[in-house]
Amino acid sequence: MKRVFLLVATNIAIMLVLSVAVSLLGFQPYLQQNGLNLGSLLAISAVFGFGGSFISLLMSKWMAKRMMGAQVIESPRNPAEQFLFDTVRNQAQVAGIAMPEVAIFDSPQPNAFATGARRDAALVAVSTGLLRGMGRDEVEAVLGHEISHIANGDMVTLTLIQGVLNTFVFFLARVVGYAIDRAISGDRDRGGFGIGYFVSVMAAQVLFGMIASVIVMWFSRQREFRADSGGAQLAGRGKMIAALEALKNPHTEVEMPQQFAAFGISPGHRSRFGALFMSHPPLDERIDALQRGS
């Protein structure tokens, strides 16, 4: 379904690791030539920015299986698994994508997600709570929502967006670090960067990373509306609305690892930082959009 925290939380971790690598691998002389070499810095920022984004994308399906304990259905063993398998296969054919892997993960809360590096090599997983708590019509709509994420190429789109943002986070953090380092030490030529540079770079990277995540979350919310519309086309508008209504049940509050909170059909817990950091629009807004046919 969504790979936002795979492209936010994981990206922040990867970017911090790559920041250390820049220093350890001796790139600093290329960045500090008669001051700060902005051309070299921008090139390195792009390599590491997009590198972190694509690494997290390539790892997404593997991480989902391990972290969520998703068990892939190789051969359906019961009517519920057969229904899941057949529904995903039929919807994938209609959507024009290859058959994704279908998996079930153990969780009492109703949820589902889709992930993977390519449209034709994706994974769709549903929770045991979803299968127990929703009727087949609602499950069909949830699966349609996930298949729409895959068919829309949301994984690649978010990867590109995150890669661009990573590049600017990486670049701007080092420009700020250089400016602070020079302000602390004066303009004397020290032949290298001081401790002020490294501390301020890390702090600026975290700050700019949070700002970038606001942009990513905005794109994520827009994709949710499109996936709902796609789910309505694949399963029927009434079924999609019913599935979202079922998620409003206060007894079905979703708890997923933060890395995959943005991948699920349900919004789960609201961020303490407010609506700007929400990966999903409120359910009422999504239902209203479907009712208005938008």
N, C-alpha and C positions, 0 to 999 in steps of 0.2 A: 504494500500500500504506500507507505511513505518512508522516506529515508532522511528525515530532517535531523534527528539527533545522531544519526549515522553521519550526517553532514554538518552537525553542529557540535555536539559533545565530543564525538570521536575526532572531528576535525580540529577542535581546540587542543586536544591532547596531542594529536599528530603534529600540529603546527608548533607547539611548545618543544616537542622533541626535535623537530627539524631546526628550530632556532638554535638549540644547543649544537646541533650538527654543523651549522654554518660556522660557528666559532671553532669547533674541534677540527674541522676539515681544512681550516686555513683560508677561508674565503675573505677574511677581513681586509687583506691588502688590496683586493680588487674593489672593495667598497670605499676604501680610504685612499684616494689618489688626489692630492692637492685639495683636500677637504673631503667631501662625500661624492663619490662617483654615482650620480643618479641613474645613468644608463645601465651600469652594471648591476646596481641595486634592483632596478625594475626587472631586469632579465632574471636575476636570481629569485626575486619575489614570485614571478610567474611560474618558474619551475617548481619551487617549493609549494606555492599556493595551490596550483592545479594538481601537483603530485599528491598532496595530502587529501584533496577531495577525491581523486580517483582511487587512491588506496582504500579509503573508507568505502567507496562504492563497490570495489571488487571484493571487499571483505564482507559486504552486507549480508549475503545469503548464508555464508558460513557462520557469521556471528549470530544471526537470527536463530539458526538451528541449535547452536550451542547454548546461548543465553536463555532462550525461551524453552529449550528442551523439546522442540518441535519434532515429531516423529512423522517421517514421510510415508505416505500410503503407497506402497509398492504394488500391492494387489488388495483390493477391498475385501475386508473380512466380515463385514456385517452390512445391513441395509443402510445405516447412517453413512458409513464410509463410501458405499456405492453411490448414494445420493450426492455426496460431496464431489466425488470423482466425476460422475456423469455431468453434473451441473457446471463444474469448472470447464470440462472439455467442451460442452456445447456452447458456453458463453465465449470461450476462447476462439472457437471457430467463427462465431458471429462477429467478434471483435477483430478478427484477422491476425491473431497472434498464435504462436506455437503453444502447445499444451504446457502450462506451468506445472511444477511439482506441487502436489497437494499434501498438506501436513496438518496434524492436530497437536496442540500443546495443552498441557494440563493447567487449567486455571478456572476457579469458580466464577469469575466475572465473564460476561459475554463480550468477546472482542475477536478481531481478526486483523490480519495485516498481509501485505504483499511486499516483496522486496526482490532484489536481484540486479545484476549489472546490465542486463539486456532484456528487451521485450520478449525475446524468444528463449530466454533462459531464466525465468523468474520462479518465484516461490509464493504460493498462497497458503496461509495457515489460519486455522480457526481454533478457538478455545473450546474446551469441553463444556464450559459454562454457556457458550453461545448455542451449542447443539442442544443442551438441556433446557435452556430458557427461552428459546425462540422457536416458532413454528417454521415449517419448511419454506413457506412463502417469504418470510422475513430473512431466513438464512440465504435464500436465493438472491434476495436484494443485496445483502451484505457482500456476497460473493461477486455480484455484478459491480458493486462499488470498487472492490479490489481489482477486478479484471480491468475496469476502466482506468485505474491508476497505471496499470501496466501498459495498456493500449495507448494511453496518452503520452507515454514516454516520460512520465514524471521523474523517474530515477535519473535519467540523463539530464533532464532540464535542471533539476536541483543541483546536480553535480557541477554543471557549467556555471550556474549562479553562484554556488558556494566557492567554486574555483576563482571566479573573478573577485569575489569579496575577500577571499583568503589572500589573494595577491595584493590588494590594497591594504589589508590589515598588516601583512608582513612588511610592505613598503613603508607605510606611514609610521608604523611603530619604530622603525629604524631611523627615519628622518627625525622624529621627536626625540629619540634617544641620543642621536648625534647632537641636536640642538641643546639639549639639557646638559650633556657631557661637556660641550664647549662652554656653556654658560657657567658651569661649576669650575672648570679648570682654566678658564680664560682662553685666549686664542693661541696660546703657545703650541708649538709643534711638538707633540709628545711621541710621534711615530706609532701611535696605536690608540685604542679606545680605553677609557678608564672604567672604574666600577660603576660610575654614574650612568654610563651608556647601557651596560648590561641590565642594571636594575630597572632603569626607565623603559627600556625596550620591552621587558617582560610585563611591566605594569601597563604600558600602553597597548601591548598586544591583547591582554585580557580585556581592557576597556573597549578597544575598537572591535574585538571579537564579539562582545555583548551587543554593540550597536549593529554589527553585521547580522547577528542572530535575529534582531527585530525585523530586518528586511527579509531574511529567509522565512521567518514565521508568517509574514504577510503573504508571500508567495504560497506558502503551505495552505493558508486559509482559502486562497483563491482556488487552489487545486481541489480542495475538498468539495467546493460547490460544483466544479466540473465533474468530479468523480460521482457525486450524487446524481447529477444529470445523466451520466453514463449508466449508472446502476438502474435508474428509472427506465432507460431505453432497453436495457438487457432483460430486466425482470418485470418491469411495469411500475408506473409512478405510484400507484396505491401501495404496492409491496414495499417500495423504498421508503415512503412516508411512514408506513407501519413499523418498519425496522427502526427508524430514527425515533419514533414515538416510544418504542419498547426500551430504547436506551435511556429515556428520561426517567425510568423507574428508579427511585432513590435507593432501592435495594440492589441495584446492579452497578454500583459505583466501581469504576475500573481502576485496577492497580496493575501497572505494567512497569518494568524497568524503564528508567528515564530515557535510556538510549533509544527505546522503541515506542515511547509514549506518542510520538507524532506519526507512527506507522499504523496506528489502530483506527478502527471505524469510529470509536467513541473518544470524546475529548478527555476523559479521565479527570484528574484533579486540575483545577485552575491554578495557573502560576501565581505565586505570591507577588510577582512583579506586575501583574495586571494583564489586560487584554493584549497588549503589544507583544507579549511573549507566548501567547496561546497558539498552538499549532493547528487547532480546529476552531471554526466559528461555533458560537452557541447553537445548540440543537434547534432551538426555536427559529433562528435565522435560516438554518438549512431547510427546515420543513417549510417555512414561508416561501423560500426561493423555489422549491419544488411545486408548491401549490400555485404559485404565480407563473409557473412554466419557464422560469429563467435558469 
